[in-house]
């Protein structure tokens, strides 16, 4: 995913993460665990993100600010 040229298109779209083995023992294996978007437009402007930039962001381990990470941590703390 981090190779150049990238197999991921630089276009808007939807992507998902599926793991055969769970990355965390509290999460079920063999399921779709996350769905993300790379929108064409946001509420007030065009998006600078695309599928390639979003997936590369996740692969580099910079997903702390992603909504799925924040929501999972909040659910685990409850």
PDB file with one MODEL, atoms N, CA, C and O in Angstrom:
MODEL        1
ATOM      1  N   UNK A   1       0.802  -1.196   0.000  1.00  0.00           N
ATOM      2  CA  UNK A   1       0.000   0.000   0.000  1.00  0.00           C
ATOM      3  C   UNK A   1       0.849   1.266   0.000  1.00  0.00           C
ATOM      4  O   UNK A   1       0.397   2.324  -0.438  1.00  0.00           O
ATOM      5  N   UNK A   2       2.062   1.156   0.485  1.00  0.00           N
ATOM      6  CA  UNK A   2       2.933   2.333   0.532  1.00  0.00           C
ATOM      7  C   UNK A   2       3.890   2.393  -0.644  1.00  0.00           C
ATOM      8  O   UNK A   2       4.724   3.297  -0.710  1.00  0.00           O
ATOM      9  N   UNK A   3       3.791   1.451  -1.574  1.00  0.00           N
ATOM     10  CA  UNK A   3       4.688   1.432  -2.723  1.00  0.00           C
ATOM     11  C   UNK A   3       4.336   2.534  -3.712  1.00  0.00           C
ATOM     12  O   UNK A   3       3.230   3.072  -3.706  1.00  0.00           O
ATOM     13  N   UNK A   4       5.296   2.849  -4.550  1.00  0.00           N
ATOM     14  CA  UNK A   4       5.068   3.824  -5.622  1.00  0.00           C
ATOM     15  C   UNK A   4       5.423   3.173  -6.939  1.00  0.00           C
ATOM     16  O   UNK A   4       6.517   2.615  -7.029  1.00  0.00           O
ATOM     17  N   UNK A   5       4.617   3.193  -7.942  1.00  0.00           N
ATOM     18  CA  UNK A   5       3.294   3.822  -7.935  1.00  0.00           C
ATOM     19  C   UNK A   5       2.325   3.039  -7.050  1.00  0.00           C
ATOM     20  O   UNK A   5       2.426   1.820  -6.914  1.00  0.00           O
ATOM     21  N   UNK A   6       1.410   3.755  -6.468  1.00  0.00           N
ATOM     22  CA  UNK A   6       0.452   3.161  -5.540  1.00  0.00           C
ATOM     23  C   UNK A   6      -0.649   2.421  -6.298  1.00  0.00           C
ATOM     24  O   UNK A   6      -1.113   2.887  -7.339  1.00  0.00           O
ATOM     25  N   UNK A   7      -1.067   1.264  -5.770  1.00  0.00           N
ATOM     26  CA  UNK A   7      -2.204   0.562  -6.383  1.00  0.00           C
ATOM     27  C   UNK A   7      -3.548   1.208  -6.031  1.00  0.00           C
ATOM     28  O   UNK A   7      -4.584   0.821  -6.572  1.00  0.00           O
ATOM     29  N   UNK A   8      -3.531   2.181  -5.134  1.00  0.00           N
ATOM     30  CA  UNK A   8      -4.762   2.839  -4.678  1.00  0.00           C
ATOM     31  C   UNK A   8      -4.989   4.102  -5.503  1.00  0.00           C
ATOM     32  O   UNK A   8      -4.072   4.910  -5.645  1.00  0.00           O
ATOM     33  N   UNK A   9      -6.180   4.289  -6.044  1.00  0.00           N
ATOM     34  CA  UNK A   9      -6.437   5.480  -6.856  1.00  0.00           C
ATOM     35  C   UNK A   9      -6.477   6.758  -6.029  1.00  0.00           C
ATOM     36  O   UNK A   9      -6.903   6.749  -4.874  1.00  0.00           O
ATOM     37  N   UNK A  10      -6.036   7.843  -6.623  1.00  0.00           N
ATOM     38  CA  UNK A  10      -6.118   9.165  -5.991  1.00  0.00           C
ATOM     39  C   UNK A  10      -7.470   9.757  -6.364  1.00  0.00           C
ATOM     40  O   UNK A  10      -7.557  10.697  -7.155  1.00  0.00           O
ATOM     41  N   UNK A  11      -8.525   9.190  -5.780  1.00  0.00           N
ATOM     42  CA  UNK A  11      -9.895   9.568  -6.115  1.00  0.00           C
ATOM     43  C   UNK A  11     -10.748   9.510  -4.856  1.00  0.00           C
ATOM     44  O   UNK A  11     -10.366   8.857  -3.885  1.00  0.00           O
ATOM     45  N   UNK A  12     -11.902  10.185  -4.854  1.00  0.00           N
ATOM     46  CA  UNK A  12     -12.814  10.066  -3.722  1.00  0.00           C
ATOM     47  C   UNK A  12     -13.407   8.662  -3.690  1.00  0.00           C
ATOM     48  O   UNK A  12     -13.455   7.979  -4.713  1.00  0.00           O
ATOM     49  N   UNK A  13     -13.859   8.233  -2.508  1.00  0.00           N
ATOM     50  CA  UNK A  13     -14.486   6.922  -2.418  1.00  0.00           C
ATOM     51  C   UNK A  13     -14.620   6.443  -0.982  1.00  0.00           C
ATOM     52  O   UNK A  13     -14.461   7.211  -0.034  1.00  0.00           O
ATOM     53  N   UNK A  14     -14.916   5.165  -0.846  1.00  0.00           N
ATOM     54  CA  UNK A  14     -15.117   4.506   0.443  1.00  0.00           C
ATOM     55  C   UNK A  14     -14.121   3.368   0.546  1.00  0.00           C
ATOM     56  O   UNK A  14     -13.839   2.694  -0.444  1.00  0.00           O
ATOM     57  N   UNK A  15     -13.582   3.149   1.747  1.00  0.00           N
ATOM     58  CA  UNK A  15     -12.660   2.034   1.964  1.00  0.00           C
ATOM     59  C   UNK A  15     -13.000   1.360   3.283  1.00  0.00           C
ATOM     60  O   UNK A  15     -13.640   1.962   4.145  1.00  0.00           O
ATOM     61  N   UNK A  16     -12.576   0.121   3.440  1.00  0.00           N
ATOM     62  CA  UNK A  16     -12.866  -0.612   4.667  1.00  0.00           C
ATOM     63  C   UNK A  16     -11.687  -1.464   5.081  1.00  0.00           C
ATOM     64  O   UNK A  16     -10.845  -1.824   4.258  1.00  0.00           O
ATOM     65  N   UNK A  17     -11.633  -1.784   6.370  1.00  0.00           N
ATOM     66  CA  UNK A  17     -10.599  -2.646   6.936  1.00  0.00           C
ATOM     67  C   UNK A  17     -11.244  -3.928   7.427  1.00  0.00           C
ATOM     68  O   UNK A  17     -12.181  -3.905   8.225  1.00  0.00           O
ATOM     69  N   UNK A  18     -10.730  -5.039   6.940  1.00  0.00           N
ATOM     70  CA  UNK A  18     -11.203  -6.356   7.327  1.00  0.00           C
ATOM     71  C   UNK A  18      -9.991  -7.143   7.806  1.00  0.00           C
ATOM     72  O   UNK A  18      -8.960  -7.163   7.133  1.00  0.00           O
ATOM     73  N   UNK A  19     -10.105  -7.784   8.954  1.00  0.00           N
ATOM     74  CA  UNK A  19      -8.993  -8.542   9.517  1.00  0.00           C
ATOM     75  C   UNK A  19      -9.405  -9.991   9.738  1.00  0.00           C
ATOM     76  O   UNK A  19     -10.424 -10.258  10.375  1.00  0.00           O
ATOM     77  N   UNK A  20      -8.615 -10.930   9.214  1.00  0.00           N
ATOM     78  CA  UNK A  20      -8.862 -12.342   9.509  1.00  0.00           C
ATOM     79  C   UNK A  20      -8.465 -12.639  10.952  1.00  0.00           C
ATOM     80  O   UNK A  20      -9.121 -13.424  11.636  1.00  0.00           O
ATOM     81  N   UNK A  21      -7.381 -12.003  11.409  1.00  0.00           N
ATOM     82  CA  UNK A  21      -6.985 -12.080  12.805  1.00  0.00           C
ATOM     83  C   UNK A  21      -7.156 -10.684  13.390  1.00  0.00           C
ATOM     84  O   UNK A  21      -6.680  -9.701  12.822  1.00  0.00           O
ATOM     85  N   UNK A  22      -7.825 -10.606  14.506  1.00  0.00           N
ATOM     86  CA  UNK A  22      -8.119  -9.315  15.103  1.00  0.00           C
ATOM     87  C   UNK A  22      -6.843  -8.614  15.566  1.00  0.00           C
ATOM     88  O   UNK A  22      -5.945  -9.259  16.108  1.00  0.00           O
ATOM     89  N   UNK A  23      -6.757  -7.301  15.358  1.00  0.00           N
ATOM     90  CA  UNK A  23      -5.600  -6.550  15.839  1.00  0.00           C
ATOM     91  C   UNK A  23      -5.649  -6.307  17.355  1.00  0.00           C
ATOM     92  O   UNK A  23      -4.673  -5.843  17.946  1.00  0.00           O
ATOM     93  N   UNK A  24      -6.776  -6.621  17.968  1.00  0.00           N
ATOM     94  CA  UNK A  24      -6.957  -6.432  19.408  1.00  0.00           C
ATOM     95  C   UNK A  24      -7.847  -7.554  19.921  1.00  0.00           C
ATOM     96  O   UNK A  24      -8.862  -7.856  19.293  1.00  0.00           O
ATOM     97  N   UNK A  25      -7.501  -8.182  21.045  1.00  0.00           N
ATOM     98  CA  UNK A  25      -8.305  -9.308  21.532  1.00  0.00           C
ATOM     99  C   UNK A  25      -9.752  -8.940  21.883  1.00  0.00           C
ATOM    100  O   UNK A  25     -10.604  -9.823  21.979  1.00  0.00           O
ATOM    101  N   UNK A  26     -10.034  -7.660  22.071  1.00  0.00           N
ATOM    102  CA  UNK A  26     -11.406  -7.238  22.386  1.00  0.00           C
ATOM    103  C   UNK A  26     -12.279  -7.096  21.144  1.00  0.00           C
ATOM    104  O   UNK A  26     -13.492  -6.918  21.252  1.00  0.00           O
ATOM    105  N   UNK A  27     -11.664  -7.174  19.964  1.00  0.00           N
ATOM    106  CA  UNK A  27     -12.404  -7.023  18.713  1.00  0.00           C
ATOM    107  C   UNK A  27     -12.608  -8.379  18.059  1.00  0.00           C
ATOM    108  O   UNK A  27     -11.713  -9.223  18.109  1.00  0.00           O
ATOM    109  N   UNK A  28     -13.767  -8.611  17.443  1.00  0.00           N
ATOM    110  CA  UNK A  28     -14.009  -9.890  16.782  1.00  0.00           C
ATOM    111  C   UNK A  28     -13.180 -10.016  15.498  1.00  0.00           C
ATOM    112  O   UNK A  28     -13.003  -9.042  14.766  1.00  0.00           O
ATOM    113  N   UNK A  29     -12.686 -11.201  15.240  1.00  0.00           N
ATOM    114  CA  UNK A  29     -11.929 -11.465  14.006  1.00  0.00           C
ATOM    115  C   UNK A  29     -12.898 -11.828  12.882  1.00  0.00           C
ATOM    116  O   UNK A  29     -14.044 -12.203  13.129  1.00  0.00           O
ATOM    117  N   UNK A  30     -12.421 -11.710  11.651  1.00  0.00           N
ATOM    118  CA  UNK A  30     -13.214 -12.124  10.507  1.00  0.00           C
ATOM    119  C   UNK A  30     -14.370 -11.217  10.159  1.00  0.00           C
ATOM    120  O   UNK A  30     -15.311 -11.650   9.493  1.00  0.00           O
ATOM    121  N   UNK A  31     -14.327  -9.981  10.588  1.00  0.00           N
ATOM    122  CA  UNK A  31     -15.404  -9.020  10.306  1.00  0.00           C
ATOM    123  C   UNK A  31     -14.835  -7.735   9.734  1.00  0.00           C
ATOM    124  O   UNK A  31     -13.648  -7.437   9.860  1.00  0.00           O
ATOM    125  N   UNK A  32     -15.713  -6.997   9.110  1.00  0.00           N
ATOM    126  CA  UNK A  32     -15.359  -5.650   8.691  1.00  0.00           C
ATOM    127  C   UNK A  32     -15.309  -4.799   9.947  1.00  0.00           C
ATOM    128  O   UNK A  32     -16.318  -4.652  10.636  1.00  0.00           O
ATOM    129  N   UNK A  33     -14.155  -4.242  10.252  1.00  0.00           N
ATOM    130  CA  UNK A  33     -13.995  -3.514  11.504  1.00  0.00           C
ATOM    131  C   UNK A  33     -14.035  -2.001  11.356  1.00  0.00           C
ATOM    132  O   UNK A  33     -14.204  -1.280  12.339  1.00  0.00           O
ATOM    133  N   UNK A  34     -13.880  -1.526  10.134  1.00  0.00           N
ATOM    134  CA  UNK A  34     -13.868  -0.075   9.957  1.00  0.00           C
ATOM    135  C   UNK A  34     -14.218   0.273   8.522  1.00  0.00           C
ATOM    136  O   UNK A  34     -13.786  -0.401   7.586  1.00  0.00           O
ATOM    137  N   UNK A  35     -14.987   1.311   8.356  1.00  0.00           N
ATOM    138  CA  UNK A  35     -15.290   1.864   7.039  1.00  0.00           C
ATOM    139  C   UNK A  35     -14.942   3.337   7.089  1.00  0.00           C
ATOM    140  O   UNK A  35     -15.357   4.050   8.002  1.00  0.00           O
ATOM    141  N   UNK A  36     -14.185   3.790   6.112  1.00  0.00           N
ATOM    142  CA  UNK A  36     -13.797   5.193   6.049  1.00  0.00           C
ATOM    143  C   UNK A  36     -14.207   5.805   4.728  1.00  0.00           C
ATOM    144  O   UNK A  36     -14.551   5.102   3.778  1.00  0.00           O
ATOM    145  N   UNK A  37     -14.167   7.119   4.680  1.00  0.00           N
ATOM    146  CA  UNK A  37     -14.521   7.815   3.442  1.00  0.00           C
ATOM    147  C   UNK A  37     -13.428   8.804   3.071  1.00  0.00           C
ATOM    148  O   UNK A  37     -12.715   9.328   3.927  1.00  0.00           O
ATOM    149  N   UNK A  38     -13.322   9.035   1.813  1.00  0.00           N
ATOM    150  CA  UNK A  38     -12.503  10.106   1.260  1.00  0.00           C
ATOM    151  C   UNK A  38     -13.465  10.899   0.376  1.00  0.00           C
ATOM    152  O   UNK A  38     -13.584  10.619  -0.817  1.00  0.00           O
ATOM    153  N   UNK A  39     -14.150  11.885   0.955  1.00  0.00           N
ATOM    154  CA  UNK A  39     -15.214  12.580   0.223  1.00  0.00           C
ATOM    155  C   UNK A  39     -14.691  13.514  -0.862  1.00  0.00           C
ATOM    156  O   UNK A  39     -13.562  14.001  -0.805  1.00  0.00           O
ATOM    157  N   UNK A  40     -15.526  13.739  -1.826  1.00  0.00           N
ATOM    158  CA  UNK A  40     -15.202  14.704  -2.881  1.00  0.00           C
ATOM    159  C   UNK A  40     -15.356  16.120  -2.345  1.00  0.00           C
ATOM    160  O   UNK A  40     -14.527  16.996  -2.593  1.00  0.00           O
ATOM    161  N   UNK A  41     -16.446  16.320  -1.600  1.00  0.00           N
ATOM    162  CA  UNK A  41     -16.720  17.635  -1.016  1.00  0.00           C
ATOM    163  C   UNK A  41     -17.037  17.482   0.457  1.00  0.00           C
ATOM    164  O   UNK A  41     -17.628  16.492   0.887  1.00  0.00           O
ATOM    165  N   UNK A  42     -16.632  18.480   1.216  1.00  0.00           N
ATOM    166  CA  UNK A  42     -17.018  18.558   2.620  1.00  0.00           C
ATOM    167  C   UNK A  42     -18.089  19.636   2.713  1.00  0.00           C
ATOM    168  O   UNK A  42     -18.490  20.192   1.691  1.00  0.00           O
ATOM    169  N   UNK A  43     -18.550  19.935   3.893  1.00  0.00           N
ATOM    170  CA  UNK A  43     -19.659  20.882   4.057  1.00  0.00           C
ATOM    171  C   UNK A  43     -19.348  22.257   3.471  1.00  0.00           C
ATOM    172  O   UNK A  43     -20.221  22.877   2.864  1.00  0.00           O
ATOM    173  N   UNK A  44     -18.133  22.739   3.642  1.00  0.00           N
ATOM    174  CA  UNK A  44     -17.830  24.106   3.234  1.00  0.00           C
ATOM    175  C   UNK A  44     -16.761  24.228   2.148  1.00  0.00           C
ATOM    176  O   UNK A  44     -16.493  25.333   1.675  1.00  0.00           O
ATOM    177  N   UNK A  45     -16.147  23.111   1.744  1.00  0.00           N
ATOM    178  CA  UNK A  45     -15.081  23.201   0.746  1.00  0.00           C
ATOM    179  C   UNK A  45     -14.851  21.839   0.094  1.00  0.00           C
ATOM    180  O   UNK A  45     -15.401  20.828   0.532  1.00  0.00           O
ATOM    181  N   UNK A  46     -14.043  21.828  -0.946  1.00  0.00           N
ATOM    182  CA  UNK A  46     -13.635  20.566  -1.548  1.00  0.00           C
ATOM    183  C   UNK A  46     -12.621  19.892  -0.640  1.00  0.00           C
ATOM    184  O   UNK A  46     -11.815  20.562   0.004  1.00  0.00           O
ATOM    185  N   UNK A  47     -12.660  18.586  -0.589  1.00  0.00           N
ATOM    186  CA  UNK A  47     -11.728  17.833   0.247  1.00  0.00           C
ATOM    187  C   UNK A  47     -10.375  17.719  -0.443  1.00  0.00           C
ATOM    188  O   UNK A  47     -10.309  17.544  -1.660  1.00  0.00           O
ATOM    189  N   UNK A  48      -9.298  17.818   0.326  1.00  0.00           N
ATOM    190  CA  UNK A  48      -7.951  17.611  -0.204  1.00  0.00           C
ATOM    191  C   UNK A  48      -7.526  16.155  -0.059  1.00  0.00           C
ATOM    192  O   UNK A  48      -6.477  15.755  -0.565  1.00  0.00           O
ATOM    193  N   UNK A  49      -8.343  15.362   0.634  1.00  0.00           N
ATOM    194  CA  UNK A  49      -8.046  13.949   0.850  1.00  0.00           C
ATOM    195  C   UNK A  49      -8.623  13.104  -0.283  1.00  0.00           C
ATOM    196  O   UNK A  49      -9.608  13.482  -0.916  1.00  0.00           O
ATOM    197  N   UNK A  50      -7.997  11.958  -0.528  1.00  0.00           N
ATOM    198  CA  UNK A  50      -8.524  10.986  -1.473  1.00  0.00           C
ATOM    199  C   UNK A  50      -8.238   9.599  -0.921  1.00  0.00           C
ATOM    200  O   UNK A  50      -7.624   9.475   0.138  1.00  0.00           O
ATOM    201  N   UNK A  51      -8.668   8.560  -1.613  1.00  0.00           N
ATOM    202  CA  UNK A  51      -8.459   7.206  -1.108  1.00  0.00           C
ATOM    203  C   UNK A  51      -6.986   6.923  -0.816  1.00  0.00           C
ATOM    204  O   UNK A  51      -6.654   6.346   0.219  1.00  0.00           O
ATOM    205  N   UNK A  52      -6.118   7.326  -1.720  1.00  0.00           N
ATOM    206  CA  UNK A  52      -4.694   7.061  -1.538  1.00  0.00           C
ATOM    207  C   UNK A  52      -4.150   7.741  -0.286  1.00  0.00           C
ATOM    208  O   UNK A  52      -3.436   7.107   0.491  1.00  0.00           O
ATOM    209  N   UNK A  53      -4.470   9.011  -0.073  1.00  0.00           N
ATOM    210  CA  UNK A  53      -3.935   9.709   1.105  1.00  0.00           C
ATOM    211  C   UNK A  53      -4.521   9.151   2.396  1.00  0.00           C
ATOM    212  O   UNK A  53      -3.810   9.055   3.395  1.00  0.00           O
ATOM    213  N   UNK A  54      -5.801   8.782   2.400  1.00  0.00           N
ATOM    214  CA  UNK A  54      -6.425   8.231   3.613  1.00  0.00           C
ATOM    215  C   UNK A  54      -5.840   6.872   3.979  1.00  0.00           C
ATOM    216  O   UNK A  54      -5.511   6.637   5.142  1.00  0.00           O
ATOM    217  N   UNK A  55      -5.704   5.975   3.006  1.00  0.00           N
ATOM    218  CA  UNK A  55      -5.176   4.637   3.290  1.00  0.00           C
ATOM    219  C   UNK A  55      -3.711   4.732   3.703  1.00  0.00           C
ATOM    220  O   UNK A  55      -3.288   4.038   4.627  1.00  0.00           O
ATOM    221  N   UNK A  56      -2.935   5.574   3.039  1.00  0.00           N
ATOM    222  CA  UNK A  56      -1.529   5.749   3.427  1.00  0.00           C
ATOM    223  C   UNK A  56      -1.428   6.291   4.852  1.00  0.00           C
ATOM    224  O   UNK A  56      -0.544   5.888   5.607  1.00  0.00           O
ATOM    225  N   UNK A  57      -2.319   7.190   5.218  1.00  0.00           N
ATOM    226  CA  UNK A  57      -2.359   7.747   6.573  1.00  0.00           C
ATOM    227  C   UNK A  57      -2.542   6.627   7.597  1.00  0.00           C
ATOM    228  O   UNK A  57      -1.838   6.581   8.606  1.00  0.00           O
ATOM    229  N   UNK A  58      -3.487   5.727   7.332  1.00  0.00           N
ATOM    230  CA  UNK A  58      -3.738   4.611   8.239  1.00  0.00           C
ATOM    231  C   UNK A  58      -2.559   3.638   8.267  1.00  0.00           C
ATOM    232  O   UNK A  58      -2.168   3.180   9.341  1.00  0.00           O
ATOM    233  N   UNK A  59      -1.994   3.319   7.118  1.00  0.00           N
ATOM    234  CA  UNK A  59      -0.887   2.368   7.060  1.00  0.00           C
ATOM    235  C   UNK A  59       0.347   2.882   7.787  1.00  0.00           C
ATOM    236  O   UNK A  59       1.149   2.091   8.282  1.00  0.00           O
ATOM    237  N   UNK A  60       0.502   4.165   7.853  1.00  0.00           N
ATOM    238  CA  UNK A  60       1.658   4.735   8.556  1.00  0.00           C
ATOM    239  C   UNK A  60       1.446   4.783  10.065  1.00  0.00           C
ATOM    240  O   UNK A  60       2.347   5.173  10.807  1.00  0.00           O
ATOM    241  N   UNK A  61       0.262   4.388  10.520  1.00  0.00           N
ATOM    242  CA  UNK A  61       0.005   4.324  11.954  1.00  0.00           C
ATOM    243  C   UNK A  61      -0.429   5.633  12.571  1.00  0.00           C
ATOM    244  O   UNK A  61      -0.301   5.817  13.782  1.00  0.00           O
ATOM    245  N   UNK A  62      -0.937   6.543  11.769  1.00  0.00           N
ATOM    246  CA  UNK A  62      -1.344   7.855  12.259  1.00  0.00           C
ATOM    247  C   UNK A  62      -2.855   7.958  12.387  1.00  0.00           C
ATOM    248  O   UNK A  62      -3.443   8.962  11.986  1.00  0.00           O
ATOM    249  N   UNK A  63      -3.479   6.946  12.934  1.00  0.00           N
ATOM    250  CA  UNK A  63      -4.942   6.938  12.981  1.00  0.00           C
ATOM    251  C   UNK A  63      -5.506   7.359  14.327  1.00  0.00           C
ATOM    252  O   UNK A  63      -6.691   7.145  14.583  1.00  0.00           O
ATOM    253  N   UNK A  64      -4.699   7.949  15.191  1.00  0.00           N
ATOM    254  CA  UNK A  64      -5.187   8.325  16.514  1.00  0.00           C
ATOM    255  C   UNK A  64      -6.393   9.237  16.454  1.00  0.00           C
ATOM    256  O   UNK A  64      -7.273   9.151  17.311  1.00  0.00           O
ATOM    257  N   UNK A  65      -6.453  10.096  15.473  1.00  0.00           N
ATOM    258  CA  UNK A  65      -7.560  11.039  15.381  1.00  0.00           C
ATOM    259  C   UNK A  65      -8.763  10.517  14.627  1.00  0.00           C
ATOM    260  O   UNK A  65      -9.766  11.222  14.510  1.00  0.00           O
ATOM    261  N   UNK A  66      -8.692   9.306  14.114  1.00  0.00           N
ATOM    262  CA  UNK A  66      -9.817   8.768  13.359  1.00  0.00           C
ATOM    263  C   UNK A  66     -11.010   8.519  14.266  1.00  0.00           C
ATOM    264  O   UNK A  66     -10.851   8.191  15.442  1.00  0.00           O
ATOM    265  N   UNK A  67     -12.185   8.676  13.720  1.00  0.00           N
ATOM    266  CA  UNK A  67     -13.398   8.530  14.523  1.00  0.00           C
ATOM    267  C   UNK A  67     -13.546   7.129  15.075  1.00  0.00           C
ATOM    268  O   UNK A  67     -14.047   6.968  16.187  1.00  0.00           O
ATOM    269  N   UNK A  68     -13.126   6.096  14.331  1.00  0.00           N
ATOM    270  CA  UNK A  68     -13.295   4.733  14.845  1.00  0.00           C
ATOM    271  C   UNK A  68     -12.413   4.496  16.057  1.00  0.00           C
ATOM    272  O   UNK A  68     -12.828   3.806  16.988  1.00  0.00           O
ATOM    273  N   UNK A  69     -11.211   5.047  16.072  1.00  0.00           N
ATOM    274  CA  UNK A  69     -10.317   4.879  17.214  1.00  0.00           C
ATOM    275  C   UNK A  69     -10.883   5.581  18.434  1.00  0.00           C
ATOM    276  O   UNK A  69     -10.919   5.011  19.524  1.00  0.00           O
ATOM    277  N   UNK A  70     -11.319   6.798  18.257  1.00  0.00           N
ATOM    278  CA  UNK A  70     -11.878   7.586  19.351  1.00  0.00           C
ATOM    279  C   UNK A  70     -13.140   6.921  19.903  1.00  0.00           C
ATOM    280  O   UNK A  70     -13.308   6.841  21.120  1.00  0.00           O
ATOM    281  N   UNK A  71     -14.018   6.450  19.039  1.00  0.00           N
ATOM    282  CA  UNK A  71     -15.252   5.810  19.491  1.00  0.00           C
ATOM    283  C   UNK A  71     -14.948   4.509  20.220  1.00  0.00           C
ATOM    284  O   UNK A  71     -15.543   4.238  21.263  1.00  0.00           O
ATOM    285  N   UNK A  72     -14.030   3.694  19.690  1.00  0.00           N
ATOM    286  CA  UNK A  72     -13.683   2.434  20.349  1.00  0.00           C
ATOM    287  C   UNK A  72     -13.115   2.688  21.732  1.00  0.00           C
ATOM    288  O   UNK A  72     -13.486   2.004  22.686  1.00  0.00           O
ATOM    289  N   UNK A  73     -12.230   3.650  21.857  1.00  0.00           N
ATOM    290  CA  UNK A  73     -11.639   3.961  23.165  1.00  0.00           C
ATOM    291  C   UNK A  73     -12.707   4.452  24.144  1.00  0.00           C
ATOM    292  O   UNK A  73     -12.667   4.111  25.326  1.00  0.00           O
ATOM    293  N   UNK A  74     -13.653   5.242  23.663  1.00  0.00           N
ATOM    294  CA  UNK A  74     -14.719   5.735  24.526  1.00  0.00           C
ATOM    295  C   UNK A  74     -15.615   4.589  24.998  1.00  0.00           C
ATOM    296  O   UNK A  74     -16.031   4.558  26.156  1.00  0.00           O
ATOM    297  N   UNK A  75     -15.909   3.648  24.097  1.00  0.00           N
ATOM    298  CA  UNK A  75     -16.740   2.518  24.474  1.00  0.00           C
ATOM    299  C   UNK A  75     -16.028   1.625  25.490  1.00  0.00           C
ATOM    300  O   UNK A  75     -16.661   1.096  26.403  1.00  0.00           O
ATOM    301  N   UNK A  76     -14.724   1.459  25.334  1.00  0.00           N
ATOM    302  CA  UNK A  76     -13.969   0.611  26.257  1.00  0.00           C
ATOM    303  C   UNK A  76     -13.854   1.244  27.634  1.00  0.00           C
ATOM    304  O   UNK A  76     -13.779   0.532  28.635  1.00  0.00           O
ATOM    305  N   UNK A  77     -13.838   2.574  27.702  1.00  0.00           N
ATOM    306  CA  UNK A  77     -13.728   3.276  28.985  1.00  0.00           C
ATOM    307  C   UNK A  77     -15.047   3.261  29.760  1.00  0.00           C
ATOM    308  O   UNK A  77     -15.060   3.410  30.982  1.00  0.00           O
ATOM    309  N   UNK A  78     -16.149   3.081  29.039  1.00  0.00           N
ATOM    310  CA  UNK A  78     -17.481   3.122  29.677  1.00  0.00           C
ATOM    311  C   UNK A  78     -17.768   1.875  30.495  1.00  0.00           C
ATOM    312  O   UNK A  78     -18.840   1.759  31.089  1.00  0.00           O
TER     313      UNK A  78
ENDMDL
END
